[in-house]
Amino acid sequence: MLPVGPSADPLAGRPSPLRCWRGFAVLAMVAALAACGVETRYAPPSRTATAVAPLAPAKSFARAHPVAPLRANSDIARDFLDLHFQLESGTALPVFTRFEHPITLRLIGQPTKSLNRDLAALLQRLQREAGLDLRLLGEDTAGLAANITIEAVPRKEIRRASPRAACFVVPNVSSLAEYRRSKRKPGTNWANLRARQRLAIFVPNDVSPQETRDCLHEELAQAIGPLNDLYRLSDSVFNDDNVHTVLTGFDMLILRVGYAPDLRSGMTRAEVAARLPAILARLNPGGAGRATQPLPATSRDWIQATEAALTPGTSRANRLRAAHRGAAIARDLGWQDHRRAFNHYVLGRILQRDDPELAQQHFETALIYLQGRYDSPLLRAQIASRMAAFDIIRGDGETALARIRPALPVAARGENAVLLSSLMLLEAEALLLQGQTDAAYAVRLDSQGWARYGFGPDWAVRSAMTEIAALAPPR
């Protein structure tokens, strides 16, 4: 979730490969599942019949389910400082910045109906959970400049401006055209920022509703809050692993702390650090009595290896080497947390097509590290979907259902329609393996609305349905 802008540091402003991976992986996930050691085949007529029938309307998530952070306030203070006083490249930021007045926003370009709906829901959450003073300007205020402009444009326009970004945010501009004219100027360099006055967010309007919504959450949170991402955070969108794609309870606390009256733009790290204990005691009293359990910082070598393993367009051999390198670094550093689990999850993803048995072993290893305070339920649910696919390939519907059913509510609470619909489609195949035809049909039908939101166009939804239906052995 990197901001874009020029810098003397060649890594500053570099779009994250993991961010780019998100859009690429929407269909690649089910395509890889379908290729797990089985030859592609036509689905039975009873299944293919649903592919030509009208699809159910897209669904949307009714409300958020934020969970308060369970870490000590002293650890959260460290997270806050590292998020606000450093860019992802490692470049230190000299002062704290935020908006020092009520924040106005304007939506321009060609926004979709789902984008309008999701933006309204996000602003309500930010007002309610983070206590932010936000106002979306309407058409009757056309002459009034907004602090944050959100421009909805085709994906190719975003890639033309920043080839490796799915979406991005830039300071001191109000449109993509202005950014093109100013992209090499000091004003668009985040390291030069001393206060926030005017920013622009560029989101795609021709991708799935979920992908656009994910961009809104990540980029708006960055526009008003931290500029850094930390892999050590297991419960945050401020983490480039993209496990969380909507703002969490931790994220809302970080934003609320950032707009506490005790702070102001221009403060140094030491000045902010001196005020954080009192702020956190007031805003997060539950964290005051918890024992500190800080995770070690994430090494730059590990970040580079992990990002290389997930970079689209890179050969499988290179990605596999990078994934092994990342896992070896985590092992040598003695990590026992979700970051090491993520390494094994990545290895499993890369290996699942050609060596599904070995992939299962990596998924099992990942689950070992997702325990206790290092647990990441959404990552656990993603692993469950991969492992259940292999169970279905082997014809083991019972084991697949045992993996899938605990993961369904996790995917729903995480508002991940891609994961939720994929799990439901896998559940339908597992039910068919057990002879529960009516139940399988009902689940498959119910999955369509979530697939429409997560995967987007009808062809993408039907492709996902067909690929997952092809997993089960012929009967």
C-alpha positions in Angstrom: 0.0 0.0 0.0 2.7 2.4 -1.0 2.1 6.1 -1.7 3.4 7.2 -5.1 5.7 10.0 -5.6 9.3 10.8 -6.6 12.2 10.5 -4.2 16.0 10.4 -4.2 15.5 6.9 -2.6 14.9 4.5 -5.5 12.6 2.4 -3.4 10.4 5.3 -2.1 7.1 5.5 -3.9 7.5 2.1 -5.5 4.1 0.4 -5.9 4.0 -2.8 -4.0 4.1 -6.2 -5.9 1.7 -7.6 -3.3 -0.8 -4.8 -4.0 -0.5 -5.5 -7.8 -1.0 -9.2 -7.0 -4.4 -8.6 -5.6 -6.1 -7.9 -8.9 -4.1 -10.5 -10.7 -5.0 -13.2 -8.2 -8.8 -12.8 -8.4 -9.1 -15.5 -11.1 -5.7 -17.0 -10.7 -6.8 -18.4 -7.4 -9.5 -20.7 -8.7 -7.5 -21.4 -11.9 -4.7 -22.7 -9.8 -7.1 -24.8 -7.7 -8.5 -26.4 -10.8 -5.0 -27.3 -12.0 -4.0 -29.1 -8.8 -2.8 -32.3 -10.3 -5.9 -33.1 -12.3 -6.6 -32.8 -16.0 -9.2 -30.2 -16.9 -12.5 -31.8 -17.9 -16.0 -30.8 -18.7 -18.3 -30.6 -15.6 -21.4 -32.8 -15.5 -24.5 -31.5 -17.3 -26.2 -30.7 -14.0 -23.4 -28.3 -13.1 -22.9 -26.7 -16.5 -26.6 -25.9 -16.7 -26.0 -23.3 -14.0 -23.3 -21.6 -16.1 -25.8 -20.5 -18.8 -28.7 -19.6 -16.5 -29.0 -16.0 -15.3 -26.8 -15.3 -12.3 -28.2 -14.0 -9.0 -27.9 -10.3 -8.3 -24.7 -9.1 -6.5 -24.8 -9.1 -2.8 -23.0 -6.7 -0.4 -22.0 -6.8 3.2 -24.5 -5.2 5.5 -22.3 -4.1 8.3 -18.7 -4.2 9.5 -17.5 -6.5 12.3 -14.4 -4.7 13.7 -12.6 -6.4 16.6 -10.6 -4.3 19.1 -6.9 -5.0 19.1 -5.7 -7.4 21.8 -2.1 -6.0 22.1 -0.6 -4.0 24.9 -0.8 -0.2 24.5 3.0 0.0 24.6 3.2 -2.3 21.6 0.5 -0.3 19.8 2.4 2.9 20.5 5.5 1.4 18.8 3.2 0.4 15.8 1.8 3.9 15.6 5.3 5.5 15.5 6.6 3.0 12.9 3.5 3.5 10.7 3.7 7.3 10.8 7.4 8.1 10.7 8.6 5.8 7.9 7.8 5.0 4.3 7.7 1.4 3.2 11.1 1.8 1.5 12.6 2.5 4.9 12.9 6.2 4.3 12.4 8.0 7.7 9.9 10.9 7.8 11.0 13.8 10.0 7.6 15.0 11.2 4.1 13.8 11.9 1.5 14.9 9.4 -2.3 14.9 9.3 -5.2 17.1 8.3 -5.6 19.9 10.9 -9.2 20.7 10.0 -12.5 18.9 9.0 -11.8 16.8 5.9 -13.8 17.3 2.7 -13.9 14.8 -0.1 -15.1 14.8 -3.7 -15.7 11.9 -6.0 -15.1 12.5 -9.7 -14.5 10.5 -12.9 -16.9 7.7 -13.6 -17.8 6.0 -10.4 -19.9 2.9 -10.4 -23.0 2.4 -8.2 -21.1 0.0 -6.0 -18.3 2.5 -5.5 -20.7 5.2 -4.4 -22.4 2.8 -2.0 -19.1 1.4 -0.6 -17.7 4.9 -0.2 -20.7 6.0 1.8 -20.4 3.0 4.1 -16.7 3.6 4.6 -17.2 7.3 5.5 -19.8 6.3 8.0 -17.4 3.8 9.6 -14.6 6.4 9.8 -17.0 8.9 11.4 -18.4 6.3 13.9 -15.4 4.2 14.7 -12.4 6.6 14.3 -14.3 9.8 15.2 -13.1 11.6 12.1 -14.8 14.8 10.8 -15.4 13.9 7.2 -17.8 15.4 4.6 -18.4 14.3 1.0 -19.1 17.3 -1.2 -22.0 17.1 -3.6 -22.7 18.6 -7.0 -24.0 21.8 -5.3 -20.5 22.6 -4.1 -18.8 22.4 -7.5 -16.8 25.5 -6.9 -15.4 24.4 -3.5 -12.0 22.7 -3.5 -11.9 19.3 -1.6 -9.1 18.1 0.6 -9.2 14.6 -0.9 -10.3 13.9 -4.4 -11.2 10.4 -5.4 -11.1 9.8 -9.1 -12.6 6.7 -10.6 -10.9 5.8 -13.9 -10.2 2.7 -16.1 -7.5 0.5 -14.8 -5.4 1.1 -17.9 -5.2 4.8 -17.0 -3.9 4.0 -13.5 -1.3 1.6 -15.0 -0.3 4.3 -17.5 0.4 6.6 -14.6 2.0 4.0 -12.3 2.6 0.7 -14.2 2.8 -1.6 -11.1 -0.1 0.0 -9.1 -3.7 -1.2 -8.8 -4.6 2.1 -7.2 -2.6 4.9 -5.4 -2.7 8.1 -3.5 -0.6 11.3 -4.2 -0.2 14.5 -2.2 -0.8 18.0 -3.6 -2.8 17.1 -6.7 -6.5 16.8 -7.4 -6.7 14.8 -10.6 -4.8 12.2 -12.6 -4.1 14.8 -15.3 -2.6 17.1 -12.7 -0.5 14.2 -11.3 0.9 13.5 -14.8 2.0 17.1 -15.0 3.5 17.2 -11.5 4.8 13.6 -10.9 8.5 14.7 -10.9 8.0 17.8 -8.8 8.9 18.0 -5.1 5.3 18.6 -4.0 4.3 15.0 -4.9 7.1 13.6 -2.7 5.7 12.3 0.5 9.1 12.8 2.3 8.7 16.6 1.7 5.2 16.7 3.3 4.8 18.8 6.5 1.0 19.0 6.6 -1.8 17.5 4.6 -3.9 19.9 2.6 -4.8 18.4 -0.7 -4.5 14.8 -2.0 -5.8 12.6 -4.8 -6.8 8.9 -4.8 -7.0 7.0 -8.0 -9.2 3.9 -8.1 -10.2 1.6 -11.0 -13.8 1.7 -12.1 -13.7 -1.3 -14.5 -12.7 -4.1 -12.0 -14.8 -6.1 -9.5 -16.8 -4.2 -6.9 -14.6 -5.8 -4.2 -11.3 -4.7 -5.8 -12.5 -1.1 -6.0 -13.8 -1.2 -2.4 -10.4 -2.6 -1.2 -8.7 0.3 -2.9 -11.0 2.8 -1.2 -10.2 1.4 2.2 -6.5 1.2 1.8 -5.9 4.5 -0.1 -8.3 6.6 2.0 -6.8 5.3 5.2 -3.4 6.2 3.9 -4.6 9.6 2.7 -5.7 10.6 6.2 -3.4 8.3 8.3 -0.1 6.3 8.2 2.1 6.1 5.1 3.8 2.9 6.0 2.9 -0.8 6.1 4.2 -3.3 8.6 4.3 -7.0 8.0 4.4 -7.6 11.7 0.8 -6.5 12.0 -1.5 -9.5 11.8 -4.8 -7.6 12.2 -4.5 -4.6 9.8 -4.8 -3.3 6.3 -1.5 -1.5 7.0 0.3 -4.7 6.0 1.3 -5.5 2.4 0.3 -9.1 2.7 -3.2 -8.1 1.6 -4.8 -10.6 4.0 -7.0 -7.9 5.4 -8.7 -5.7 2.8 -11.1 -3.6 4.8 -10.3 -1.5 7.8 -10.0 -3.4 11.1 -10.6 -2.4 14.7 -6.8 -1.9 15.0 -6.8 0.4 12.0 -9.7 2.5 13.3 -7.8 2.9 16.6 -4.7 4.0 14.8 -6.7 6.6 12.9 -8.5 7.8 16.0 -5.1 8.2 17.8 -3.7 10.1 14.9 -6.5 12.8 15.2 -6.4 13.1 19.0 -6.2 16.8 20.1 -2.9 16.0 21.8 -1.2 15.8 18.5 -0.6 18.2 15.6 1.3 18.2 12.3 5.0 19.1 12.6 5.6 17.1 15.7 8.8 15.0 15.9 8.8 11.3 16.6 10.0 12.0 20.2 7.2 14.5 20.7 4.5 12.2 19.5 6.0 9.3 21.5 5.8 11.3 24.7 2.0 11.9 24.2 1.0 8.4 23.1 0.8 6.7 26.5 -1.9 9.1 27.7 -3.8 9.1 24.4 -3.9 5.3 24.3 -4.9 5.0 27.9 -7.9 7.2 27.1 -8.9 5.7 23.8 -7.9 2.0 24.4 -8.2 1.4 28.2 -8.3 -2.4 27.6 -4.7 -2.3 26.4 -3.3 -0.6 29.5 -3.1 -3.7 31.6 -1.7 -6.1 28.9 1.9 -7.3 29.0 4.1 -6.1 26.2 4.9 -8.8 23.7 6.6 -7.0 20.8 7.5 -8.8 17.6 10.9 -8.2 16.1 11.1 -5.8 13.2 10.8 -7.2 9.7 14.1 -7.3 7.8 14.4 -5.7 4.4 15.8 -8.9 2.9 12.7 -10.8 4.0 10.4 -8.1 2.5 12.3 -8.2 -0.8 12.2 -12.0 -1.0 8.5 -12.2 -0.1 7.5 -9.5 -2.6 9.6 -11.2 -5.3 7.7 -14.4 -4.7 4.4 -12.7 -5.3 5.3 -10.5 -8.3 3.0 -11.1 -11.3 4.8 -11.8 -14.5 7.8 -13.4 -12.9 8.6 -17.0 -13.8 7.5 -19.7 -11.5 11.1 -20.8 -10.9 12.1 -17.3 -9.8 9.1 -17.0 -7.6 9.8 -20.3 -6.0 13.4 -19.4 -5.3 12.3 -16.1 -3.7 9.7 -17.9 -1.6 12.2 -20.4 -0.3 14.6 -17.5 0.4 12.0 -15.7 2.4 11.1 -18.8 4.4 14.8 -19.4 5.1 15.3 -15.8 6.4 12.3 -16.2 8.7 13.7 -19.5 10.0 17.1 -18.1 10.6 15.7 -15.1 12.5 13.8 -17.5 14.7 10.3 -16.1 13.9 7.4 -18.1 15.2 4.6 -15.8 14.1 2.2 -15.1 11.3 5.0 -13.8 9.0 6.6 -17.3 9.0 3.1 -18.8 8.3 2.7 -16.4 5.4 6.0 -17.7 3.9 4.7 -21.3 3.9 1.3 -20.2 2.6 3.1 -18.5 -0.4 5.1 -21.6 -1.0 2.0 -23.7 -1.0 0.3 -21.4 -3.5 3.2 -21.6 -5.9 3.6 -25.4 -5.6 -0.1 -26.3 -5.6 -0.4 -26.7 -9.4 2.6 -29.0 -9.9 3.2 -30.6 -6.5 -0.1 -30.6 -4.5 1.1 -33.0 -1.9 4.1 -30.8 -1.0 1.8 -27.7 -1.1 -0.4 -29.4 1.5 2.6 -29.8 3.8 3.4 -26.2 3.5 -0.2 -25.3 4.3 -0.1 -27.5 7.4 3.2 -25.9 8.5 1.6 -22.5 8.1 -1.2 -23.5 10.4 1.3 -24.4 13.1 2.5 -20.8 13.2 -1.1 -19.4 13.3 -1.7 -20.1 16.9 -2.3 -18.0 20.0 -1.6 -14.3 19.8 -0.1 -14.8 16.3 -3.3 -16.1 14.8 -4.7 -14.5 11.7 -8.1 -16.0 11.1 -8.4 -14.6 7.6 -5.1 -16.2 6.5 -6.3 -19.4 8.2 -9.5 -19.3 6.1 -7.5 -18.7 2.9 -5.4 -21.7 3.7 -8.5 -23.8 4.4 -9.8 -23.0 0.9 -6.6 -24.3 -0.6 -6.5 -27.4 1.4 -10.2 -28.2 0.9 -9.7 -28.0 -2.9 -7.1 -30.8 -2.6 -9.5 -32.8 -0.4 -12.1 -32.5 -3.1 -9.7 -33.6 -5.8 -9.1 -36.7 -3.7 -12.8 -37.2 -3.3 -12.8 -36.6 0.4 -15.9 -34.5 0.9 -16.1 -35.0 4.7 -12.6 -33.6 5.3 -13.2 -30.7 2.9 -16.4 -29.7 4.8 -14.6 -29.9 8.1 -12.1 -27.3 6.7 -14.6 -25.1 4.9 -17.4 -24.6 7.4 -15.3 -22.9 10.2 -13.8 -20.6 7.5 -17.2 -19.4 6.1 -18.0 -17.0 8.9 -14.4 -15.7 9.0 -14.6 -14.8 5.3 -18.0 -13.1 5.9 -16.7 -11.1 8.9 -13.6 -10.1 6.8 -16.0 -8.9 4.0 -14.0 -11.0 1.5 -16.5 -12.0 -1.2 -13.9 -13.7 -3.4 -12.9 -16.0 -0.5 -16.5 -16.4 0.7 -17.9 -17.4 -2.7 -14.9 -19.7 -3.4 -15.5 -21.5 -0.1 -19.2 -21.8 -0.8 -18.5 -23.3 -4.3 -16.0 -25.7 -2.7 -18.7 -26.6 -0.1 -21.1 -27.4 -2.9 -18.6 -29.8 -4.5 -18.0 -31.4 -1.1 -21.7 -31.9 -0.6 -22.0 -33.5 -4.0 -19.3 -35.9 -3.1 -21.5 -36.9 -0.1 -24.6 -37.3 -2.3 -26.3 -34.2 -0.9 -27.4 -32.9 -4.3 -30.2 -30.5 -3.1 -28.0 -28.9 -0.5 -25.2 -28.5 -3.0 -27.5 -26.8 -5.4 -28.7 -24.4 -2.8 -25.2 -23.5 -1.6 -24.0 -23.0 -5.2 -26.9 -20.7 -6.0 -26.4 -18.7 -2.9 -22.7 -18.3 -3.8 -23.5 -16.4 -7.0 -24.4 -13.1 -5.3 -21.1 -13.0 -3.4 -19.2 -14.1 -6.6 -20.8 -11.2 -8.5 -19.4 -8.8 -5.9 -16.0 -10.5 -5.6 -15.2 -11.6 -9.1 -17.2 -8.9 -11.1 -18.4 -9.6 -14.6 -20.6 -12.7 -15.4 -17.8 -14.3 -17.4 -15.5 -14.2 -14.4 -18.1 -15.6 -12.1 -18.9 -18.4 -14.5 -15.2 -19.2 -14.9 -14.8 -19.5 -11.2 -17.8 -21.8 -10.9 -16.6 -24.0 -13.8 -13.1 -24.3 -12.5 -14.1 -25.3 -9.0 -16.7 -27.7 -10.4 -13.9 -29.4 -12.3 -12.0 -30.3 -9.1 -14.0 -33.3 -8.1 -13.2 -36.7 -9.6 -15.6 -38.0 -12.3 -18.4 -40.1 -10.9 
